[in-house]
Amino acid sequence: MTHPGGKNPESSLRLIAWEVTRNCNLSCIHCRAAASKGPYPDELDTDASLGLLDQISKVGDPVVILTGGEPLLRPDIFELARHGTRRGLRMVMAPNGTLITEAIAREMAEAGIQRISISLDGATKESHDRFRQVDGAFEGALRGIKWAKQANVDFQINTTITLQNLEEMPKIQELAVKLGAVAHHIFLLVPTGRGKYIVDQEISAQQYEEILNWFYDQRDKVSLQLKATCAPHYYRILRERAREEGKAVTFKTHGLDAVTRGCLGGTGFCFISNTGIVQPCGFLDINCGNVNETPFGVIWNESEVFKTLRNYNNLKGKCGKCEYRKVCGGCRARAYEATGDYLAEEPLCLYQPKGT
């Protein structure tokens, strides 16, 4: 709930993306972390990681995404998953799929992994492997999905949208349905990490509007749960389209596919790096504290950056004047990359607030 003055003091912790390792077996062109084959020094060890999960459980019972890099390259990954499950956390994982075997899929289920997300950024071997820059990545992802299904581990398909795959989106979604995914989550490219080097592949503001309206249209056409991430405009479009159609605006507010507001960075979501640095999100590279030095709960509740983000009236430019600022907020990471100011207006937004 947003309170008078634009403040959101409750800021319930809904979701954490925890980069358990930056080590990876792929070299994707858009990678936030520019991850590659390690080793990486100073990653949180097992004891520190178990302690972090204990700290998180004292703050709430969020969904904890074990991500990377490639999380399956961490030898103790299932020890961490089991510990989080025992602590009442909703543990999920974001592998690329290529390392999942029959045995690993069974271990995921036994460790309490509630869902995995596997990225498909192309509808064919050629387009996906070109995006992932590794031959066999597509076949490996499909093989991993097969084993996950056999072990009754739910999976969702994630897709990062760029000019390279924009026209393939309908086919990618068709593939997600055919494979038996429970959800399709789309991500709009944020040019950080290796993504900076493909900034020319970022779609335009007009294309942004068009793809999000297309995504809205799929709500009644597919059985998948649909969620847009790093695409806060979608939460404006949801309301605009529902109003045009005379429909009540209904949102799934809990669980793995919760649809609440646009940019959750620092409000209902945060990112924890492989070395323990807490950020508003993985794309917004601002150090809000380190769990090696400060308890997670203190960082979450007292970080000045987080407190600033929780008052939507702090937003600048047209985002600060926009009647949708409490439900959209603009992408803070995209604003930061474009201007150096994480409160600046979203650079990829065509919408003109009323009265401006």
C-alpha positions as CSV (number, residue, x, y, z in Angstrom):
1,M,0.0,0.0,0.0
2,T,1.3,3.5,-0.8
3,H,0.7,6.1,1.9
4,P,0.0,9.8,1.6
5,G,3.0,11.7,0.4
6,G,4.0,8.9,-1.9
7,K,5.7,7.0,0.9
8,N,5.7,3.3,1.2
9,P,7.1,2.7,4.7
10,E,5.8,-0.9,4.9
11,S,7.9,-2.0,1.9
12,S,7.3,-5.7,2.4
13,L,10.1,-7.8,1.1
14,R,8.6,-9.8,-1.8
15,L,11.5,-10.9,-3.9
16,I,15.3,-11.3,-3.7
17,A,17.6,-12.2,-6.5
18,W,20.7,-13.7,-5.0
19,E,23.7,-14.1,-7.3
20,V,25.1,-17.1,-5.6
21,T,28.0,-17.2,-8.0
22,R,29.2,-15.3,-11.0
23,N,30.7,-18.4,-12.5
24,C,29.0,-19.4,-15.8
25,N,29.3,-21.9,-18.6
26,L,27.8,-19.5,-21.2
27,S,28.7,-16.0,-22.5
28,C,25.4,-14.3,-23.2
29,I,25.5,-11.1,-25.2
30,H,23.2,-9.2,-22.8
31,C,24.6,-10.5,-19.5
32,R,24.2,-8.1,-16.6
33,A,27.2,-9.6,-14.8
34,A,29.4,-10.1,-17.8
35,A,29.7,-13.6,-16.2
36,S,32.1,-16.1,-17.5
37,K,34.0,-19.2,-16.3
38,G,35.5,-18.2,-13.0
39,P,36.8,-18.6,-10.4
40,Y,35.7,-15.3,-8.8
41,P,37.4,-14.3,-5.5
42,D,35.5,-13.4,-2.4
43,E,32.2,-15.1,-3.1
44,L,30.2,-15.8,0.0
45,D,31.2,-19.2,1.4
46,T,28.8,-21.8,2.7
47,D,28.7,-20.6,6.3
48,A,28.2,-17.0,5.2
49,S,25.5,-18.0,2.8
50,L,23.6,-20.1,5.3
51,G,23.8,-17.2,7.7
52,L,22.4,-14.8,5.0
53,L,19.4,-17.1,4.6
54,D,18.8,-16.9,8.3
55,Q,19.0,-13.1,8.2
56,I,16.5,-13.0,5.3
57,S,14.0,-15.2,7.1
58,K,13.9,-12.7,10.0
59,V,12.8,-9.9,7.6
60,G,10.1,-11.9,5.8
61,D,9.3,-14.9,3.7
62,P,10.2,-13.6,0.2
63,V,10.7,-15.6,-3.0
64,V,14.5,-16.1,-3.1
65,I,15.8,-16.5,-6.7
66,L,19.1,-18.5,-6.7
67,T,20.7,-17.0,-9.7
68,G,24.1,-16.3,-11.2
69,G,26.1,-16.7,-13.3
70,E,25.0,-20.3,-13.4
71,P,23.8,-21.4,-9.9
72,L,24.3,-25.1,-10.6
73,L,28.1,-24.4,-10.8
74,R,28.1,-23.7,-7.0
75,P,28.9,-27.0,-5.3
76,D,26.7,-26.3,-2.2
77,I,23.7,-25.0,-4.1
78,F,21.3,-27.7,-2.8
79,E,22.5,-27.3,0.7
80,L,21.6,-23.6,0.4
81,A,18.2,-24.5,-1.2
82,R,17.3,-27.0,1.5
83,H,18.3,-24.5,4.3
84,G,16.2,-21.7,2.8
85,T,13.2,-24.1,2.4
86,R,13.5,-25.1,6.1
87,R,13.5,-21.4,7.0
88,G,10.2,-20.9,5.3
89,L,11.6,-19.1,2.3
90,R,10.2,-19.7,-1.2
91,M,13.2,-21.0,-3.0
92,V,13.4,-20.8,-6.8
93,M,16.3,-21.1,-9.2
94,A,17.4,-19.5,-12.5
95,P,19.7,-22.0,-14.3
96,N,20.3,-21.8,-18.0
97,G,19.1,-25.4,-18.3
98,T,22.2,-26.8,-20.0
99,L,23.6,-28.4,-16.8
100,I,20.3,-30.0,-15.6
101,T,20.4,-33.8,-15.6
102,E,17.9,-36.3,-14.4
103,A,19.7,-36.5,-11.0
104,I,20.0,-32.8,-10.7
105,A,16.3,-32.3,-11.5
106,R,15.4,-34.8,-8.7
107,E,17.6,-33.0,-6.3
108,M,15.9,-29.7,-7.1
109,A,12.6,-31.2,-6.2
110,E,14.0,-32.8,-3.0
111,A,15.6,-29.5,-2.0
112,G,12.2,-27.7,-2.2
113,I,12.9,-25.6,-5.3
114,Q,9.4,-24.4,-6.2
115,R,10.1,-23.3,-9.7
116,I,13.0,-22.8,-12.1
117,S,13.3,-20.2,-14.8
118,I,15.0,-21.0,-18.1
119,S,15.7,-18.4,-20.6
120,L,14.7,-18.8,-24.3
121,D,15.7,-15.8,-26.3
122,G,15.0,-17.3,-29.6
123,A,12.4,-19.8,-30.9
124,T,15.0,-21.8,-32.8
125,K,18.4,-23.3,-32.2
126,E,20.0,-20.7,-34.5
127,S,18.5,-17.6,-32.9
128,H,18.9,-18.7,-29.3
129,D,22.4,-20.0,-29.7
130,R,23.4,-16.7,-31.4
131,F,22.0,-14.8,-28.5
132,R,23.7,-17.1,-25.9
133,Q,26.9,-17.3,-28.0
134,V,27.3,-21.0,-27.3
135,D,26.5,-23.8,-29.8
136,G,24.1,-26.3,-28.2
137,A,22.6,-23.8,-25.7
138,F,19.1,-24.2,-27.1
139,E,19.2,-28.0,-27.1
140,G,20.7,-28.0,-23.7
141,A,17.9,-25.8,-22.4
142,L,15.2,-28.0,-23.9
143,R,16.9,-31.1,-22.4
144,G,17.0,-29.4,-19.0
145,I,13.3,-28.6,-19.3
146,K,12.6,-32.3,-20.1
147,W,14.3,-33.4,-16.9
148,A,12.6,-30.8,-14.8
149,K,9.1,-31.8,-16.1
150,Q,9.9,-35.5,-15.4
151,A,10.8,-34.5,-11.8
152,N,7.6,-32.4,-11.5
153,V,9.6,-29.2,-11.0
154,D,7.6,-26.3,-12.4
155,F,9.4,-24.1,-14.9
156,Q,8.8,-20.7,-16.5
157,I,10.3,-19.3,-19.7
158,N,12.2,-15.9,-19.4
159,T,12.9,-13.9,-22.6
160,T,15.0,-10.7,-22.8
161,I,13.6,-8.6,-25.6
162,T,16.0,-6.9,-28.0
163,L,15.9,-5.9,-31.7
164,Q,17.4,-9.3,-32.4
165,N,14.4,-11.3,-31.2
166,L,11.6,-8.8,-31.2
167,E,9.8,-10.3,-34.2
168,E,10.2,-13.8,-32.8
169,M,8.2,-13.1,-29.6
170,P,5.0,-14.8,-30.8
171,K,6.9,-17.9,-31.7
172,I,8.9,-17.9,-28.4
173,Q,5.6,-17.7,-26.5
174,E,4.1,-20.5,-28.6
175,L,7.1,-22.6,-27.8
176,A,6.7,-21.9,-24.1
177,V,3.1,-23.1,-24.3
178,K,4.1,-26.2,-26.2
179,L,6.8,-27.1,-23.7
180,G,4.4,-26.9,-20.8
181,A,5.7,-23.8,-19.0
182,V,3.6,-22.4,-16.2
183,A,4.6,-18.8,-17.0
184,H,6.3,-16.5,-19.5
185,H,8.2,-13.6,-18.1
186,I,9.6,-11.0,-20.5
187,F,12.5,-8.7,-19.7
188,L,13.3,-5.4,-21.5
189,L,17.0,-5.0,-22.1
190,V,18.8,-2.8,-19.6
191,P,22.2,-1.9,-21.1
192,T,24.5,-2.9,-18.2
193,G,27.3,-5.5,-18.1
194,R,27.8,-7.0,-21.5
195,G,24.5,-5.4,-22.4
196,K,26.2,-2.1,-22.8
197,Y,27.9,-3.4,-25.9
198,I,24.6,-4.2,-27.6
199,V,22.9,-1.0,-26.7
200,D,22.2,-0.6,-30.4
201,Q,20.0,-3.7,-30.0
202,E,17.8,-1.9,-27.5
203,I,14.3,-1.4,-28.8
204,S,12.8,2.0,-29.3
205,A,10.2,3.7,-27.0
206,Q,7.6,3.1,-29.7
207,Q,8.5,-0.6,-30.0
208,Y,8.4,-0.8,-26.3
209,E,4.8,0.3,-26.2
210,E,3.9,-2.0,-29.1
211,I,5.4,-5.2,-27.6
212,L,3.8,-4.5,-24.2
213,N,0.4,-4.0,-25.8
214,W,0.9,-7.3,-27.6
215,F,1.9,-8.9,-24.3
216,Y,-1.3,-7.6,-22.8
217,D,-3.3,-9.1,-25.6
218,Q,-2.0,-12.5,-24.8
219,R,-3.6,-12.6,-21.3
220,D,-6.8,-14.2,-22.6
221,K,-5.1,-16.2,-25.4
222,V,-2.7,-18.4,-23.5
223,S,-2.8,-20.4,-20.3
224,L,0.5,-19.1,-19.1
225,Q,1.0,-16.7,-16.2
226,L,2.4,-13.5,-17.9
227,K,4.7,-11.0,-16.2
228,A,6.7,-8.1,-17.5
229,T,10.0,-7.3,-15.7
230,C,12.3,-4.3,-16.3
231,A,9.2,-3.0,-18.2
232,P,7.4,-0.8,-15.7
233,H,5.3,0.9,-18.4
234,Y,3.3,-2.4,-18.5
235,Y,1.6,-1.5,-15.3
236,R,0.3,1.7,-16.8
237,I,-0.8,-0.2,-19.9
238,L,-2.6,-2.8,-17.8
239,R,-4.7,0.0,-16.3
240,E,-5.2,2.0,-19.6
241,R,-6.3,-1.1,-21.5
242,A,-8.6,-2.3,-18.7
243,R,-10.3,1.1,-18.5
244,E,-10.7,1.2,-22.3
245,E,-12.3,-2.2,-22.2
246,G,-14.5,-1.5,-19.2
247,K,-12.9,-4.2,-17.2
248,A,-12.0,-4.3,-13.6
249,V,-8.2,-4.1,-13.0
250,T,-7.3,-7.4,-11.2
251,F,-3.8,-8.3,-10.2
252,K,-2.1,-11.4,-8.8
253,T,-0.4,-9.9,-5.8
254,H,1.3,-12.9,-4.2
255,G,3.4,-15.7,-5.3
256,L,5.9,-16.3,-8.1
257,D,3.9,-14.4,-10.7
258,A,2.9,-11.4,-8.5
259,V,1.9,-8.3,-10.5
260,T,2.0,-5.3,-8.2
261,R,3.8,-2.3,-9.6
262,G,6.5,-1.6,-12.2
263,C,9.9,-0.9,-10.8
264,L,10.2,-2.8,-7.5
265,G,13.9,-2.0,-7.0
266,G,14.4,-1.1,-3.3
267,T,10.7,-1.3,-2.5
268,G,9.6,-4.9,-2.7
269,F,12.7,-6.3,-4.3
270,C,16.5,-6.3,-4.0
271,F,19.6,-8.0,-5.4
272,I,22.4,-9.5,-3.5
273,S,25.7,-10.0,-5.3
274,N,28.0,-12.9,-5.1
275,T,30.2,-11.0,-2.7
276,G,27.4,-9.9,-0.5
277,I,26.7,-6.4,-1.8
278,V,23.0,-5.4,-1.7
279,Q,21.6,-3.3,-4.5
280,P,18.1,-2.1,-5.5
281,C,18.3,-4.5,-8.4
282,G,20.9,-6.3,-10.4
283,F,21.0,-3.7,-13.1
284,L,21.2,-0.7,-10.7
285,D,24.8,-0.9,-9.6
286,I,24.6,1.1,-6.4
287,N,26.1,-0.3,-3.2
288,C,23.5,-0.1,-0.4
289,G,25.5,-2.2,2.0
290,N,27.4,-5.4,2.4
291,V,26.0,-8.4,4.4
292,N,29.5,-9.2,5.4
293,E,29.5,-6.0,7.4
294,T,25.9,-5.2,8.1
295,P,22.9,-7.5,8.8
296,F,20.6,-7.8,5.8
297,G,17.6,-6.6,7.8
298,V,19.4,-3.4,8.7
299,I,20.3,-2.7,5.1
300,W,16.8,-3.5,3.9
301,N,15.2,-1.2,6.4
302,E,17.7,1.6,6.8
303,S,19.6,2.1,3.5
304,E,19.2,5.7,2.5
305,V,19.0,4.7,-1.2
306,F,16.1,2.3,-0.4
307,K,14.3,4.9,1.7
308,T,14.7,7.4,-1.2
309,L,13.3,4.9,-3.7
310,R,10.3,4.2,-1.4
311,N,9.1,7.8,-1.7
312,Y,7.8,8.0,-5.2
313,N,7.6,11.8,-4.9
314,N,11.4,11.8,-5.2
315,L,11.2,10.9,-8.8
316,K,12.3,13.6,-11.2
317,G,11.3,14.9,-14.7
318,K,8.1,13.6,-16.1
319,C,8.2,10.5,-13.9
320,G,7.9,12.7,-10.9
321,K,4.8,14.4,-12.5
322,C,3.2,11.3,-13.8
323,E,-0.1,10.1,-12.4
324,Y,1.2,6.5,-12.8
325,R,4.3,7.0,-10.8
326,K,3.1,4.9,-7.9
327,V,2.3,1.9,-10.2
328,C,5.0,2.3,-12.8
329,G,7.9,4.3,-11.4
330,G,10.0,4.0,-14.6
331,C,13.0,1.8,-14.7
332,R,15.5,3.3,-12.2
333,A,18.4,1.3,-13.7
334,R,17.7,2.6,-17.2
335,A,17.5,6.1,-15.9
336,Y,20.8,5.7,-14.0
337,E,22.6,4.3,-17.0
338,A,21.3,7.1,-19.2
339,T,21.9,10.0,-16.8
340,G,23.9,8.9,-13.8
341,D,20.8,9.8,-11.6
342,Y,18.7,6.9,-10.5
343,L,15.8,9.2,-9.8
344,A,15.7,10.7,-13.3
345,E,12.9,10.1,-15.7
346,E,12.7,6.8,-17.6
347,P,14.4,7.4,-21.0
348,L,12.3,4.9,-22.9
349,C,8.8,6.2,-22.3
350,L,6.5,7.8,-24.8
351,Y,3.8,8.6,-22.3
352,Q,3.2,12.2,-21.5
353,P,1.7,12.7,-18.0
354,K,-1.6,14.7,-17.9
355,G,-1.1,18.4,-17.3
356,T,2.5,18.4,-18.8
